[in-house]
Amino acid sequence: MSTFVLLFFTPGPKWLDGHSVFEQPLAAHFDYIRGLHASGKALMGGPFADGDGGMVVLQVSGRAEALAIAAADPDVIAGVLSFAIREWWPVAWNEARAASAYETPPMEARRLRPRPARD
């Protein structure tokens, strides 16, 4: 069974102070994440709106695989990025019963089933 993990990237010791995520040397990181997406392990991700790091949603076999993926990121190795991970249980809200987009979602929810892992 697979696990959803939120992978948070934050500035590492070699982050260029005073520069946003868009001004950092992250080409190798972007290539690495694109490869994870192509393999089905990275579902979505992107930079934070404040330009100070970003996040990737992983679907992996467990916490150990998520840690290995994060530690192998070229810009984590280079010290430009640091990371933290959190296991996540996504919930799909039953939108059919909500009167409007501004209403609190109903408490009836179902847990999403992870997709089968791709090899």
Buried (B, 14 or more C-beta within 10 A) or exposed (E): EBBBBBBBBBBBEEBEEEEEBEEBEBEBBEEBBEEBBEEBBBBEBEBBEEEEBBBBBBBBEEEEBBBEBBEEBBBBEBEBBBBEBEEEEBEEBEEEEEEEEEEEEEEEEEEEEBEEBEE
